[in-house]
């Protein structure tokens, strides 16, 4: 083999080795790119339930601010409105984050051993629910309700207010003619004169005060019923995604502060979202809500325990409950009040 042939053979070997190396490099790059694309597109969806009364969630849904922040973390958001069947939804864990509920209602999730973790609380709004009577009613106090027809939503925060108010006046539920009615039916019965008093929450309360000039004979003030609200997450989701809970907590806190500092603007926005309730009614209702979002504290559940004890004594729940048994999410980055 002459020198030219030997050189050519070596050149071919060199080129072959070079092409193989380039091929390997291309394969590696393609594989890495594929892995990057797969990772980048492996997004999760956070499902959130809400009701018309879920003021802060419906505002966040409207602005899209929550989606923006979660999108940066690789999450999509899906919203699910619940007009009824909320308790079943909470118990089943069919969504990740749940609409805020009144303290008394939240107890039923504890009684049912629902797989929920409490991650935020709206501080008390004692005057946001009340016992009302028509403006010309002879009923002037809770003691005057004896023997009278009183409507209330069973298991609600108002139900606890009624029981607490009766107890304070030396009476029990057996001293009145209780009518367990949901707001639409109770409203018709109240305006039709088929009940003597109605225990109801905002914005129905504000609407009756403005439209019918009703009188309030008792609300939760004076320590009678604090009326806190709780936000919950499915426990499995809370364990896996503390980053999401942190963002949601921050956005709820920020939005609550905005509502209180912009009452008229907030009322104008919420009016159509609440079913075209007049903005003045919305604003009145919002004056009584704190919208102050704080971490849930296990050592500050005394009122929840009082509700549990009251409901058990009234045979509304089948067994005694310990409020300290609720699961609480606590982030080390959240400032404790």
CORVEN-V311923 format. One record per run of one state. SS is the DSSP state (H for helix, E for strand, C for the rest). FROM is the first residue (numbers start at 1). TO is the last residue. Records with the same first field share a line. If there is no record, write none. Layout:
# CORVEN-V311923
SS = FROM-TO ; FROM-TO
This chain:
# CORVEN-V311923
C = 1-2 ; 42-43 ; 51-54 ; 64-64 ; 73-74 ; 82-85 ; 93-96 ; 112-115 ; 123-125 ; 134-141 ; 146-148 ; 153-156 ; 169-172 ; 176-176 ; 181-182 ; 192-196 ; 202-203 ; 212-214 ; 220-228 ; 241-241 ; 262-262 ; 274-278 ; 289-292 ; 295-297 ; 301-301 ; 314-322 ; 326-326 ; 329-337
H = 3-41 ; 55-63 ; 65-72 ; 86-92 ; 103-111 ; 126-128 ; 142-145 ; 157-168 ; 173-175 ; 183-191 ; 204-211 ; 235-240 ; 242-261 ; 263-273 ; 279-288 ; 298-300 ; 302-313 ; 323-325
E = 44-50 ; 75-81 ; 97-102 ; 116-122 ; 129-133 ; 149-152 ; 177-180 ; 197-201 ; 215-219 ; 229-234 ; 293-294 ; 327-328
